[in-house]
């Protein structure tokens, strides 16, 4: 859906759209409430930002009402026509290409803030601020955290979920003939009828087990068992000792960040998939320890609570850029 919105946005901002193109655009918006909702979410959020309200900037002479009989193009004044002719064709082409490239880059940035562009090629994925449950063909279930994506590979010999970004909680349907595997960049988490969470981080994986146990195998061949009520981190070569406090890593399943002396940088990292735009924290502030529960579905409230309880300053420059530093 997001790619359709971006395509319409690029066309309408290119200056090349015809009256028929605009009629088709209005018909697309009216054809399905989901279309209109996607358009409003993508373009409406830009109000008041440094990008302007892109969705409301239409070519001159185009109405913004519901689809009607074909809308004629507004005639171009003679003075404008003469001025346009005076511009060399090559310069007009370069100016138009630059404008289209700028609009494309801006639309891609905006689209990626809501729905990561890499999600288009994934078998299952979530947008910014979205948690979603999927039911697989074997009866197993996946719960994806915000801005997460997976690919599926089910064969007669095994069932594999390839975690590309973010986190997934799996509730595995028993099948003695086909083990259930979650593959990450660092290794494989294997189970035969259990519920566990796996998160892909930078050069490491976190696994938390809710029921039964799982077997972890790193890319280098190291093996380890993680049992219910504990979690462990592993990289491509080794597995840390499982411990109970890592169960807090799965609090996102209920919409929370559970911090128990965690560095502020980790708490902010957990909030980022739930907030469009840039959320930055300085090195000095990022090392401060945090304890408490913070809502993922209301990041503004979470940031305000953090500012009230910690010696930090949260600066909101625009809805798209927030900076966190140690308070003066």
N, C-alpha and C positions, 0 to 999 in steps of 0.2 A: 504493500500500500504506500509506504513512504517513497519508494522509487517512482510511483506514478505522480505523487504530489510534486516531487522534485522536477520531473519531466515537464509538467504543466508550468511550474514556476519558471523554469528556464525559457520555455517558449514564450510566455507572456512578457518576460523581461527582456527578451532579445530584440524587440522592436520589429521583428519579422512576422509576427502573428497576424493572420488575416481575420476578417469578420467571421468567416466560417470556423476558423480555429477557436475563436472565443465562444461561438455558439456551441461548439462541441465540448468546450471546457465547462460551460454552464450546464449542459446536459449531463456530463459526467458527474458533476457535483450533485445534481438533482436525482440521479439514477439510484443512489444508495446512501442512506444516512451515514454509513461508515466512511464513504468518500468525503462527505461534508465535514464529518468529525475530524478526519485525518488532515484535511486542508486547514481547518480552524486551529488544530493543535500545533501544526508546524508553523503557520504564518502568524497566528494570533499572539503567540508567546513572544514574538519579536518586538511588540509594541514597547516603546520606551528604551529599547536597547540601542547600541551604537550602530546596528545594522539598519535601523528603520523598520517600518512595517512593510516588508517586501510583498506580502500577499495582497495589499491594498493598492499597489502601484501598477495600474493597468495602462496599456497603450492608449493614447489620446483618442477620444471618440467612442470608447467602449463603455457601455453601461455596466452596472454591477447588480442588476436585478435578476430574477429567475428567468429561465429560458423563454424567449418570445420569438416571433417571426424574425428572420434574418436581419441583423443589425447592420445598416450601411456604414461604411467607413466615413469618418468626417473628412471632407475635402481639405487638402493641404493648401493654405494660403499661397497666393502667387509669390509673395516676397520670400517665403520659406523655400519654395521650389527653386527660385533663382539662386538663393544662397547655397542650396544643396548642390545645384549643378556646378557652382563655382569651385566646390571641393573636388580635388582630383580623385578619380575612382579608387586608386590604390590606397589613398589616405582614408577614404570612407571605409574600405574593406578592413584596413588595419584597426581603425577605431571600432568598427562593429565587432571584429574578432576579439579585441581587448575587452570590450563591454561584455561579450558573451562569456569569455573566459572568467572574468571577475564574477559575473552572476553565477557561473557554474561552480566556482570555488566556494563562493558564499553559500550557495544552496547545498553543496556537498557538506560543508562544515555544519550548517544548521541541521540538515538531515541526519548526519552522524551523531549529533547531540541527542536526538530523540531515538533513532533506530540505527545502530552501528551498521555501516555499509557492508562489513564482512558477513553480516547475518543473512544476506540474500542467498548465499551459497550454502548455508548450513541446513541440516535436516530439521533441527529444532533450535529456536533462539528466542531471546527476550529483548525488549527495548529498555530504554532508560526508565528506572522506577517501576519496572514490571517484574512480578514473580508469576510463573505460569506452570501448571501441571499438565503433563502429557501422559497418555495411556498408550503403551506400546502393543504391538501385535501379539505378544506372548502373555499379556496381562500385567506385566511389570509397569511401574509408574516412575516418571521422572518429575522432580520439582526443580525448575531452573531459577537461580537467583537473577537479579537484574543484570542486563548487559552480559548475558552468558550465551554460549552456543555450543552445540554438540553435533556430531555426525554419528550415524548408526550403521552397524555392520552385523546383520543377523544371518548366520549360516546354519546348516545342519549340525555343525560341530561346536559352535559357540555363539554367544550373544555379546557384542562389544559396543560400548558407548565411548566414542572418542571425545574427550572434553577439550575443546579448543580455547575457551575463555571462560572466566567466571567460576561458578560453582553449581553443582548438581547434587541433589539427594535422590537416591534410588531406593525404591521398594521392590524387591526382586521377587517375581513369581517363581516358585520352585520348578526346576527342570533338571533331573539328575543326569540327563544326557548332554546338556549344554550349559557349561559354566557361564556365569554373567561376569563380564569384565568391564572396568572403567579404565581406559587408557589415557595417560597424560604425557607430557613431554619428558617426565622423569621416570615413568614406569607404569606398572599395571596393578590395579586393586581387584582382587578376585573373590567372589562370594558365591554361595549356593543357597539362596533363600534367606535374605537378611535385609536390613535397612541401614544405610550408611550415607555419609556426605563426603564429597570430594571437591576440593577447591584447587584450581590452578593458580599459583602465584609466580612471581618472577624467579625462575630457576629452581623452584621447589613446589611440592604438592603437600596439601594438608588433607588427612583423612580422619573422619570422626565416625565412630560406630555406635548406632543406636540399639541394634539387636544382633545377637549372635557374634560372629567374628568374621574377619576378612584376612586374606593373605596378600601381602604387598611384595612385589618383585620389582626391583629397580632396573634401570636399563643396563647396569653393570652386572646384574645377576644376584645381588644381595636379596635375601628373603627375611620376612618378619611377619608376625601375627599381631593384629590389633583387635582387642576384644571389646565387647559392649561396655559402654560407660567410659571409654578412653579414646584418645586421639593421638595421632603421631604425624610428624613432618618427615618427608624424605626428599632427597635430591637424586640425581642420576646414579650415585654410587653407594649411598648409605641411608639407613633408617634410624631416626632418633628413637629413644625409649618412649613407649606409649605412656601418657599421663592423663589424669582425669580433668585437669583444668582446661585442656584443649576442647572439651565439650562446648565451651562458650563460643567456639568458632561457628557453631551451627545455629546460633540464635537468630540469624537472618531468616530462617524458615518461618518464624513467627513474627517477623518484621522488626527485629531489634538488633542493636549492637550491644553486646554484653562485654563490658570492659572491667577487668579485674587487675588493675595495675599495668595495663597495656600502654605503650607509648601513644601519644596523641596522633602521631603520624599513621598508626595502624587504624585508629578509629576514623580518621578522615578518609583513609583509603576505603573503608567499608561504606562510607557515605557517598563516595563519588559515583558509583553506578546508579544512585538514586537521584542524582542532581544533574541537570543539563548545564553545560558550560564548564568553566575552570574553577576548581576549588584547591587553592594552594596553601601550603603550610611551610613556614620557615624551618630550617634545621634546628634552630634554638627552641622553637615552640614544639616541634615534632617529637623531641625527646622527652617531653614532660609526661609523667605517668598519669593515667586516667582510670578512675573506677566509677562505675555506674551503668545504667541502662539508658539507651538513647534511641528514639524512634527513627527507623529508616524511611518511613513513608511521610515524614514531615522534617526534612533536613533543616529548614529554617529554625524550627523549635529545637532541634538537636544542637545546632550551632549556638543559639542563644543560651541554652543550658550550659554548654561547655564554657562560654564566656563568663557566665555568672559564677561558676564554681572554680575557675582556673585563672591564673594571672596571664591571660591572653587578651588580645584585641582582634575582633573579627571585623574586617572592613569590607563592605559590600559596595564595590565601585559601580557595578551594573548588575542586573539579574544574572548575567552570564559570567561574572568574574568576582570571586570572593577570595580575599587574602587573610591569612591568620598569622599573627606574629606575637612575640612576647610583649606584654603590656609595658608601656613606658613607665 
